[in-house]
Amino acid sequence: MRALTVIPEQSGSLSVQDMPEPDDGGRVQVDGLLLGVCGTDHEIARGDYGWAPPGDGRLVLGHESLGRVRSAPEGSDLGAGDLVVGVVRRPDPVPCGACGHGQFDMCRNGQYTERGIKHLHGYGSERWQVEPDYAVRLDPGLGDAGVLMEPTSVVAKAWDQVDAIGHRSWFEPRRVLVTGAGPIGLLAALLGAQRGLDVHVLDRVTDGPKPGIVRDLGATYHSGDPDEVARDLQPDVTLEATGAAPVVLAAMTHTAAYGIVCLTGVSAAGRTIRIDAGALNREIVLENDVVVGSVNANLGHYAAAAEALSRADASWLHRLITRRVPLHRAPEAFEARDDDIKVVIDLQDAG
């Protein structure tokens, strides 16, 4: 079968290769439909990191999956034709306390594995398999928009973290600021709108599809200076999805009293900016503010994401998919274009 692969930590190694067919092994057998491409995939393709399965020289890339079940083990609640995604992370074998309680997204010792990232082949192949407990069935009406499931699980976790922190006290947030109108930001805004909040989205672009997509969600789009936007809004909750240091700092500095800032964007190291650390400390301490990081998702977050997507306007979700690339030209999906939001690879168009 054809699969999108890399040699981990080797720049320029991204290519479509023939790989062995997956063994049955009591797992769900899946025809791959679409594969989402995100920043993590770009970093692995650049050779920044990535780990192949033990004994393999190449890693099958891809963790944003969408597939259709070919067959499932007896006793599974899945059947042929079901639309499914595969969960990314697996708990560590020790396990740590978090993994032992099903919260493998919060692994404390780093011995977890991840499909398409760390020691497990990903979902970027014509066919793949997954353990029944790590396959999540989707509403069939989602169609291709089901490929948004994994990033939606990430923001479902972010909102879960916000709720957990907020309920340390009385918590009735009204206004949320989302910084960044990529897939994570737009899906975070979707979940905010589903909660009935006054949603604001900040991004640097002024044209293209993003402003209209935000407005059609019932949210407000901003493209001004991050400090000014955040200062004017004084959001109760900020979900930061850019990783850009000046935006992160603005998000942390300007919130309503005991505001919550959840960081989901990963910043590049080695870039410095001047900050007034004393003023930032004063702001956080005197207003009981909280800044929390959030990454990955557990099975509960996938379930929450599936429910959120089933409630969403499917036509709105499909607008987030701005480019489709056939598998045999998969490296083109890693070429950035101005109007890209979510780029996907068509795994059934292998050339």
N, C-alpha and C positions, 0 to 999 in steps of 0.2 A: 504494500500500500504506500501511497505518497504521504509525506509528512513534512512540516516545516521544522527545520532543525538548526541548531548552532553547536559549535564547539565552545563550551563555556570558557569565558575569559579570553577569547580570541576574537578580536575585532575583524570584521569582514568575512566571518564564517557562516553567516546566515544563508541557508539554501534549502531548496526542496529536495528531499532524498527519498529513495525507496527504503522502507523500514519493514521489519518482520510483522506479520499479522499478530494481533493480540491473542493470547491464549484465553480459553474460557475461564477456567479456575473458579467457577461458581459466581461469576460476576455478570453484571448487566452488559450486554453487547449493544453498542450504539453506532449508528451511522452519523458521522459528524456532519453538521449542516453549516454552521457559521462559527467563526472564531473572532472575538473582539481583540483589538490591539490597543494596548495602553502604555503609559510611561514606563512601567516595569519591563515590558517586553522590549522597548527601545533600549533601555539600559543593559539588558542581557545581550541584545544584539550588538551593542557597542563593545561588549567584552568587559563591562564593569564588574559583573559578578555572574552567578549561576553555577549550578552543580548538577552534573549528569548522574543518572543512577549508577551505583557501584558496578564497575566492570564495563560500562558503556563509554564510548568516546564522544558521543553526541547526545544532546538533550533535545527531545521533542518539545518545542516551545508552545506556549499558550495556556492561559488559565481562565479566560472568559469564554466559556463554552456554550454551545447549543447543539443538541443532537436529537435524533429520533430512535427510540428503542427498537432493536431488531429482535432481541430475545432477552428474557429475564429468568433468573433461577426460580424454581418452584417454591412457592411460599412468599415470594416477593409481591408487593402491592403494585408492581409495575407490569405493563403488558406491551406487546408489540404495537408500535405506532404512537406510543406516548411521547410527548415533547418533554425533554429533560435537560438539566444542566448538571455538571459534576462539581461537587464542592472542591475547593482548592487545597485546604490544609488538612493534614492528618496529625493526630496527637503524638507526642513523643512516647517512646516505648517504656519509659521508666515507671509510671508517668509522674510529672510534677503535679502539685495540688490542683492547679487550674485545669490541666488536661484530664486529670482524674475525675473532675466534676463536669466534663463536657465543654469546658471553656478553653478549647485549644487555641483560640485566637489570642488568649492571654498567656501563652506558654512562658514559663519563668526560666527554663534552662536552655532554650534554643535548640532542643533536639527534635523538634517537629520536622516534618517533610511537607513539600508543597508541589502540586502538579504543575509542571512546566517551569518551575523555578529551582527547587531544591530537592535533588535526589529522587525525583519521580518524573517520568515522562508526562508531558502536558497533553492538552486536548487538540493540538493542531495537526490532526491527521484525518484521513478519509473515514477511518473507523477507530473507535476507542472503546475501552471498557472501564467500568467503575463498580466499586462495591455497592450493593443495594442500599446500604445505610448512608451512602454519600452521593446518592442520586436524588435530585429534587424534581418532582413532576410539576410542570407548568400548565396554566390554563391554555388549552389549544388555540384559543382565540388570539393569543399574543403573536403567534407566527414568528417572523424574524425578530421582532422586538424582544423575544425571550433572551437574546444574546446580551441584553442589558442586565440580566439577573445578577451577575457577580458584582458589578459596581453598585447596583442597588443594595446588595447585602452589606457592602461597606458603609453606605450612608445609613442603612437601617441600624447598624451597630452604633454609628456616631450619634444618632438620635436616642438610642437606648442609653448611651453614656450620659447624654445631656439630661435625660429624665432621671437617671439614678442620682446624679449630682444635684439636680434641681430640687429633688424631694428631700434634701437635708433640711429644707425650710418650706414655707409656703411658696408655691411655684405655679404661676399662671402667666407664662410668657405670652406676649402679644406680637412682638416684632422680631423678625429674624433677618440677619444679613448673611448672604452667601457670597463669598469672594471667589470668583472664578466661574466661568460659564462653560467649562468643559463638561464631559459626561458626569463626573462626580458632582460638580456644582449644580448642574441642572436637575439631576436626580435628587440631590439634597433639597433643592427648592421644591420639587414635586412633593416630597414627603412633608415639607413644611406647609405647603398649600393644602394637602390632605388633612392636616391638623387644624385648618382654619386660621392660620397665622397670617399676619401682614408680612409678606415675603418681599425682600429686596435682593437683587443680584447685581454684583459689581464685576465688570470685566473691562479690559482696556479697548476692545474693538467697538467701533461705532456703526459698522455696516455688516453685511452678511446675514446669516440666518439667526444668530443668537438673540438679538434684541426682540425679533418677532416671536421666537419660541418662548422667551420669558414673558412677554406681554400676553400671549395666548394661554399661559398658565394662570393668568390673573395676578401676576407679580409685577414689580416695578424694576426696570433696568436702569443701571447707572454706569457711566464710563468716565467719571471724574476722578479727581485726586483721592486715593484711598483714605488719607487722613481726614479730608474734608467730608467725604461721604459718611464715614463711620462716626465722626464727631456730630454731624447733623442728625443722624438717625438714632444714635444712642441705643443700639439693639439690645434686647434682653438675651438673645442667643446669636452668636456668630459661628458659622461653619466655614472654616478656611480651607480652600481647596486649590490654592495656587502653589504654595511652597515658596513664593517670592518673598524675600526677607522684608522689604518695605511694607508689603501688604500684611504679612504676619504681624509686624510691629504695630501697624495701625489697628489691626483687629484686636490685639491685646490691650491697647491703650484706651480705646473708646468703646465703652459699653455702658449700659444702664447699671444701676446699683445691683450688687451681687450678680453681675452678668456672667455668662458661661461662654467661653471660647473653646471650640473643639477644632483641633488642627488635624486635617486629613492629608494635606499636601506635604510632600517630602522636599525639604530644601536642599540645594546643592551646597556642598562644603567648600570652604576656601574663599567665599565672598563675604566681605565685611562692610558694615554700615555703622555710623556713629549713633549711639543712643544715650539718652539720659536714664541710666539704670535706676537712679534714685527716684525719679519721677514715676517710672513704671512700677517700681516696688510700692511706692506710696499709693498709687491708683489701685493696685490689686489688693493690698492689705486693708486700706481704709474702706473699700467698698465690698469686701468679702467676695471678690471676683475669683473665678476659677479658670485656669487654662489646662486643657487636657488633650493628650494625643490619642489618636484612634487609628487602628489599621486592622485589616483582615476581618473575618466574621466566623461565627460558629453556626451550628445547625439551626438554632433559634432565630438568628438573624436572616438566614436564607428563607426560613418560613415566613418571616415578617416581610421580606422583600418580595416573595412570590405573591403575598396578599396585596401589597401596595401596587404591584404591577397589574394585578387582575382588576383593581379598582380604577386604574388610570385610563385615560383616553388613548386607545391604541394608535390612532392616527397621529397624536402628539408624540408618542414614544417613537414611532417610525421616523419622524422628522429628525431625531437625534442621530440616526444612521445616515451619514452624509456621503459615504463612499464605500463601494463594494469592489473587492479585488479578487480575481480568481486565484485558486491555490497555486497554479503553475506560474503566476506572476507575483507571488506573495511578497517578495522584497519591495515591491512598489508601495505596499501598505505602510512601509516605514519611511516613506518620503513625505515630509510635512507639506501641507497645502493650507493656504490662508483660511479657507472656509471649512476645514475639517472640524467635525465634532467627534463622532465615533466612526472610525474606519474598521471595517470587518472584512474578513477573508472568507470567500465562498469555498468550503471544503469539498463540495461536490463538483466543482469545476476545476478538475486537475489538469486539463489540457491534453 
